Amino acid sequence: MSVSLQKGQKVSLSKGNEGLSTVLVGLGWDEVQRKSGLFGMKSQRDIDCDASALLLKDGKLNMNKDIIYFANLVHMSGTIRHMGDNLTGAGEGDDEQILMELSKIPPEYDRIVIVVNIYEANRRRQHFGMIRNAFIRLVDGRNNQEMCRYNLTEDYSGMTAMIFGEIYRYKGEWKFSAIGQGTNDPSLGDLCKRYV
């Protein structure tokens, strides 16, 4: 049974899930309905949100190879895989997915931060206030059962990036923290500087 999380809540992924090895992180969002322009044409471009995973050692991002995103789909350890880029957020369910083999992640990595940024947000004049129904969910890879879900409900107008949550090791367990922190970082590179 899936646990519905609120901002700031933490949940153990290991307790009650003995033998958990693979977790699918699904992220989804929808564009806010817009008014059509002349002759029903769209008045602006689709919003291209990009999900990424940042692998941290002692809470710090040490190298670019530890950033898993649309241009670096597989971590060098082979334990984290981005399943591909969705350019519009259209459709039901997960828009982007990141597969994590938690049982095989090298022990020096203690935290995996899941972030989403809007591609070229400033140039396109787009922000998270133009997005609705945003969520992050964690699915047990053994049986495809959703373990937990965090639906973002706040108004994130003006925010161009989002720290959705993080998966981290604590006393031999894997846990998940629902963060939901919006930022004004204009790119993934700028967002990553928070962890250097």
N, C-alpha and C positions, 0 to 999 in steps of 0.2 A: 504494500500500500504506500502510495506516494505521500511525502510530507510537504505541506505548503509552508514556505518560509516567509518571514517578514524581514525587512531591511535590518541588518545587524545580527540576525540569528545565525547560530552555528549548529551543525549536525554532524555526528560521526557517520562516516561511510562504512567503517569497519565493523562496528557493533551490530550484531544481528545479521551480518552479511559475511560470515566466515568463508574464506576462500575467494572473496571478491578479488578479481585480478584486472578486469577490463571495464572501464567506464566510458560511456559515450556522453559527451557534453553537447547538448543541443541548444542552439540559440535561435530565437525567432523575433520577428517584428513585422509590423504593417505600416504602410504609409498612411498618414491622415488623409481622409478624402478631401480632394481639392476641387475648387470650382474650375470648370472647363473654360478655356479661352474661346476665341472666335471660332465658330464652326465645330465646336466640341474638341478642339485640339488641347493637348496638355499645356498648361501654362509654364511648366518648368521640367527639368530633367528628373528621372527617377532617382531616388535616394539610394546610393550604393554604400551599405554598411559592411565593414570588414571585421570579422571576428579573428582574434589572435590569442595565442597562449604564450606567456612569458615564463620561462623556467628560471627560478632564482636559487642561488646558493647563499646560505646565511642571509636571506632576505634581499640579496642584491643580484642584479642582472650583470653578468660578467662578460658576455660576448654576443654579437649579433646572431650567431648560430643557435642561440637559446631562445630566439623569437620564432615562433611557428605561425605563419600567416600565408596569404595567397601566393607569395613569391618564394616561400621556403616551407613546403608542405609537410616535410618529414624531419623530425629532430634527428641529429646525428646518432643518437643512441637507438633510433628506430622505435622508441616507446611512445611517441606522440605523433599523431598524423592528422593534419587538417584535411577534411574531405572535399574541399573545393570551394570556390568563390561564387556567391549568389549576387548578381549585380543589381537586383531590384527589390528583393524582399517580397516578391509576389508569391502567392500560393499559400497553402495551409501547412501547418506543422513547422518543423525546424527549417530555418533558412540556411544556416551553416552548422556544421558538426565537426567536433574535434574528438578523435578517439585516443584514449589514454590507457596504456598498459601499466597500471599503478604498481603491480607486483614486480615489474622489471625496470622501473625508473631508477637510474643510478642513485645511490644513497646520498651523494653530495647535494642533490637537489631537494630542498625542503619545502618549496612553495611553487605553485603554478597559478599565476594570475590570469584570469580570463577577461579580456578587454574587447570593446567594439568601438571603432571610430568610423566616422562618415568620411568617405573618400573625397578629397578636395572640398571639404565642407565650406571653407571660407570663400573660395572662388565661386562655388555654386550657390552660396548664401543659404546653406541648409544647416539644420540643427535638430537635436533630439526632441524638441517641441513639435516637430513635424512627423513624429513617429508615435504609434500607439501599439498596444498589445505586446510590448517587449517582454521577453522572458528568457530565463536560463533554466535548463533542467538537466539532471544527471540520471542516466539510465544504466542499469546493471547489464554488462555485456553478455552475461551467461544466459539470461532469460528475457532480455529486452523489456524488463519491468522498470518503470520510472521509480526512482528512489526519492527524489526531492525536486521541487520546482520553486523558483522565485520569480514572481511577476512584478515588474517595475510599475509602480502606480503614481509616482510623483510627477510633477510638471518639470521637465528638463529643458524648457525653452532656453535657447542661447548656448546650450552645451553641445560641443562638437564630438566629444568622446565619452565613453562610459567604462568605468571599472565595474563589471557585472558581479564578479565574485572570485574567490580563490579556493583552491584545493591545497591542503597543506598537511604535513606530517606533524603529529604531536604525540609524544610518548608511545611510539610504535603504531599509532593509528593514523588513518587518512581521514581528514575532516573537510567539510565544506563550509565556507562563510559567505553569506549573502551580503554584498557590499552596496551595490547600487549608487556609486558615487559618480556624478557627472563632472566633467572637466571641460576647460576651454582649449585643450591641446589641439592644434590644427592638423596634426598628423600622428601616425603611429610612432615615428621617430621621436617626436616631442613627448608623447605619452610615456615612452620607454625611459626617458631621462629621469622620471620620478623614481626609478628603481636602481639607478646607477650609484 
